[in-house]
């Protein structure tokens, strides 16, 4: 008889709340914790068990998932007082789904090698709406057998067609950082191009349609930028302080492998300037505002163009 594993979930923020909710909907018994007890109220009401510490989560779970803001938070939750390692059973599975770096998990593997822990790095893409809908992309690094064993758990949170085993330990972290880096670069480049074109007298809708029809098209130009152009939404669900953290980790990774990344470094500086201008809690797409402020105009499609574009897509 196959029993459903109990999943421990640590970190119920804008991403973790949706991910854990989908695990619960899929029928997984949950043990959860967060620095904000109120973050777990709906899960507890639905049958999840609340734990006061990460150690308590680990002691009651077969699979432990961490979804935390920074590598420092991961270190504290895993190895600090009351941390995961104090409660985790020998041979249990830890999946770190944070956007982080390999060093934390590498240290655990080295220092706890006798305990037979199964460790995977599985960061995600798809923003808070993907977490809520259960359609995240998940990039998994680790042993192939472990990936297949936990795949049903991952499929409860992500799009089955986009759950990718990308290599050995640490590969998931690296792939996610590179995806973020390219996406942030797309954002800055798109903001520059649209601001310059509009300032030069080209209609915003015509300019964007021309870009879409050209070899310069991208998913960002075609889809992601619409949250700004249609709704003025700079995605406050993911704070620019965290975006700057991710960019810094990406630059650090490049430095560690000896690859100069002049363009990525410049994109990081644009993001840090936007953070300084608009505050830590501004949305991850807020660098767009820097260019809107430069041309003294918000970049918005007219309602007529938005409606026409929706009819064409239909």
C-alpha positions in Angstrom: 0.0 0.0 0.0 1.4 3.4 -1.1 1.1 6.1 1.6 0.9 9.8 0.8 4.0 11.5 2.2 3.7 14.3 4.7 5.1 17.5 3.3 6.7 20.1 5.5 6.6 23.6 4.0 8.8 26.4 5.4 8.1 29.9 4.0 4.6 31.0 3.3 5.3 34.3 1.5 3.8 35.5 -1.8 5.2 32.3 -3.6 5.1 29.8 -0.8 1.4 30.5 0.1 0.2 29.5 -3.3 2.5 26.5 -3.6 1.5 25.1 -0.2 -2.1 25.7 -0.9 -1.9 23.6 -4.1 -0.1 20.8 -2.2 -3.0 20.8 0.2 -5.6 20.7 -2.7 -3.7 17.8 -4.1 -4.2 15.8 -0.9 -0.8 16.1 0.8 -0.8 16.2 4.6 1.0 19.4 5.5 3.1 20.7 8.3 3.9 24.4 7.9 5.7 27.3 9.5 6.6 30.9 8.8 7.8 33.9 10.7 4.3 35.3 10.4 1.8 32.8 12.1 -1.1 34.5 10.3 0.4 33.3 7.0 -0.6 29.8 7.8 -4.1 30.4 9.0 -5.9 29.3 5.8 -3.8 26.2 5.6 -4.4 25.2 9.2 -8.1 25.8 8.7 -7.9 23.4 5.8 -6.2 20.7 7.9 -2.5 21.5 8.0 -0.6 21.3 11.2 1.2 24.5 12.4 4.7 24.1 13.8 6.6 26.6 15.9 10.0 25.9 14.4 11.7 24.4 11.3 12.9 21.5 13.5 9.3 20.6 14.3 8.3 20.8 10.7 11.2 18.5 9.7 10.5 16.0 12.5 6.9 15.5 11.4 7.5 15.4 7.6 8.8 12.9 5.0 9.6 15.7 2.5 10.6 19.2 3.6 10.3 22.2 1.2 12.0 25.5 1.9 10.8 28.6 0.0 12.7 31.6 1.4 13.9 35.0 0.3 17.7 34.8 0.5 20.5 32.3 1.0 21.0 33.7 4.5 17.4 32.9 5.4 17.9 29.3 4.0 21.0 28.9 6.2 19.3 30.2 9.3 16.2 27.9 8.8 18.3 24.9 8.0 21.3 25.1 10.4 20.3 27.7 13.0 18.8 27.1 16.4 15.6 25.2 16.0 16.5 24.6 12.4 15.6 21.9 10.0 18.7 19.8 10.7 17.7 19.4 14.4 14.5 17.6 13.4 15.0 15.9 10.0 15.2 12.1 10.0 18.0 10.3 8.5 17.2 9.5 4.8 14.5 12.2 4.6 14.2 14.5 1.6 14.9 18.3 1.6 13.8 20.3 -1.5 15.0 23.9 -1.5 12.8 25.9 -3.9 14.3 29.2 -3.0 16.2 31.3 -5.5 19.6 30.7 -3.9 23.1 29.4 -4.4 24.6 25.9 -4.0 26.8 26.7 -1.0 24.1 26.1 1.6 23.0 22.7 0.4 26.6 21.7 -0.4 27.6 22.4 3.2 24.7 20.3 4.5 25.7 17.4 2.1 29.3 17.6 3.3 28.6 18.0 7.1 25.7 15.6 7.2 26.9 13.0 4.7 26.4 10.1 7.1 22.7 10.7 7.5 21.7 9.8 4.0 19.7 13.0 3.3 18.2 13.3 -0.2 18.7 17.0 -1.2 17.4 18.7 -4.3 17.5 22.3 -5.5 14.3 23.2 -7.4 13.8 26.9 -7.8 10.8 28.2 -9.8 9.6 30.7 -12.3 6.1 32.0 -12.9 5.7 34.8 -10.3 3.0 34.8 -7.6 0.2 34.1 -10.2 1.9 30.9 -11.3 2.3 29.8 -7.7 -1.4 30.4 -7.1 -2.5 28.6 -10.2 -0.1 25.7 -9.7 1.5 26.3 -13.1 5.0 27.2 -12.1 8.1 26.2 -14.1 10.4 24.2 -11.8 14.1 23.6 -12.5 15.5 20.7 -10.5 19.1 19.9 -9.7 20.1 16.6 -8.1 20.1 12.8 -8.6 17.7 11.6 -11.2 16.1 8.9 -9.0 15.3 11.5 -6.4 13.8 13.8 -8.9 11.4 11.1 -10.2 10.5 10.0 -6.7 9.3 13.5 -5.8 7.9 14.4 -9.2 4.2 14.0 -8.0 4.9 16.6 -5.3 6.4 19.0 -7.8 3.5 18.4 -10.2 1.1 19.6 -7.5 2.8 23.0 -7.7 4.0 23.3 -11.2 3.2 22.6 -14.9 4.1 19.0 -15.5 5.4 19.8 -19.0 7.8 22.4 -17.5 9.3 20.6 -14.6 12.8 20.0 -15.9 15.6 18.0 -14.4 18.5 20.3 -15.4 21.5 18.5 -14.0 23.3 17.6 -10.8 23.3 19.4 -7.5 23.3 23.1 -7.9 22.2 23.1 -11.6 18.7 24.2 -10.6 20.0 27.2 -8.8 22.2 28.2 -11.7 19.5 27.8 -14.3 17.1 29.9 -12.3 19.6 32.7 -11.8 20.3 32.8 -15.5 16.6 32.9 -16.4 16.1 35.8 -14.0 19.2 37.6 -15.3 18.0 37.4 -18.9 14.4 38.4 -18.0 15.6 41.5 -16.1 17.8 42.4 -19.1 14.8 42.0 -21.4 12.9 44.4 -19.1 15.5 47.1 -19.1 16.2 46.8 -22.9 12.4 47.0 -23.6 11.9 50.0 -21.4 14.8 51.8 -23.2 13.5 50.9 -26.7 9.9 51.9 -26.0 10.9 55.2 -24.3 13.2 56.2 -27.1 10.7 55.3 -29.8 7.8 57.1 -28.2 9.9 60.1 -27.5 10.9 60.1 -31.2 7.2 60.3 -32.1 6.2 56.7 -32.8 2.9 55.5 -31.5 3.5 53.0 -28.6 1.1 50.4 -30.0 2.6 50.6 -33.5 6.1 50.4 -32.1 5.3 47.3 -30.0 3.5 45.7 -33.0 6.6 46.3 -35.1 8.9 44.8 -32.5 6.6 41.7 -32.3 6.8 41.3 -36.1 10.6 41.6 -36.2 13.5 39.4 -35.3 13.8 41.4 -32.1 10.6 39.9 -30.7 10.7 38.2 -27.2 8.2 36.8 -24.8 8.7 39.9 -22.7 7.8 42.3 -25.5 4.9 40.1 -26.6 3.4 39.2 -23.2 5.1 40.2 -20.0 5.3 43.9 -20.6 1.5 44.1 -21.0 1.0 44.2 -17.3 2.6 47.7 -17.4 1.3 48.9 -20.8 -2.3 47.9 -20.1 -2.7 48.1 -16.3 0.3 50.1 -14.9 1.1 47.0 -12.9 4.8 46.8 -11.9 4.3 43.5 -10.1 4.5 44.4 -6.5 3.9 40.8 -5.7 7.7 40.4 -6.1 9.6 43.2 -4.4 12.5 45.0 -6.2 14.7 44.3 -3.2 14.4 40.6 -4.0 15.1 41.3 -7.6 18.2 43.1 -6.7 19.2 40.2 -4.5 18.7 37.8 -7.4 20.8 40.0 -9.7 23.5 40.2 -7.1 23.6 36.4 -6.8 23.8 36.1 -10.6 26.7 38.4 -10.7 28.4 36.5 -7.9 27.9 33.3 -9.8 29.5 34.8 -12.9 32.4 36.0 -10.9 32.9 32.5 -9.2 33.1 30.8 -12.6 35.4 33.5 -14.1 33.0 34.9 -16.8 33.0 38.7 -17.2 29.4 40.0 -17.4 29.5 43.7 -18.2 25.9 43.9 -19.5 24.5 42.0 -16.6 26.4 44.3 -14.2 24.8 47.3 -15.9 21.3 45.9 -15.6 22.0 45.3 -11.9 22.9 48.9 -11.5 19.7 50.1 -13.2 17.7 47.9 -10.8 19.6 49.3 -7.8 18.9 52.8 -9.0 15.2 52.0 -9.3 15.2 50.5 -5.8 16.9 53.7 -4.4 14.3 55.8 -6.2 11.1 54.0 -5.5 11.8 51.9 -2.3 12.5 48.3 -1.4 8.8 47.3 -1.7 8.3 48.6 -5.3 7.6 45.9 -7.9 10.2 44.0 -9.7 9.2 45.7 -13.0 9.7 49.2 -11.5 12.9 50.0 -13.4 10.4 50.7 -16.3 9.4 53.8 -14.3 12.9 55.2 -14.6 12.4 55.5 -18.3 8.8 56.8 -18.0 10.1 59.5 -15.7 12.9 60.4 -18.1 10.3 61.1 -20.9 7.7 62.5 -18.5 5.1 60.1 -19.8 3.7 56.8 -18.7 4.0 54.1 -21.4 0.4 52.9 -21.8 -1.6 51.4 -24.6 -4.9 53.1 -25.3 -8.1 51.2 -24.4 -8.9 50.8 -28.0 -5.6 49.2 -28.8 -5.9 46.9 -25.8 -9.4 45.8 -26.9 -8.2 45.2 -30.5 -5.2 43.1 -29.3 -7.5 41.0 -27.1 -9.9 40.4 -30.1 -6.9 39.4 -32.3 -5.7 36.9 -29.7 -9.2 35.4 -29.4 
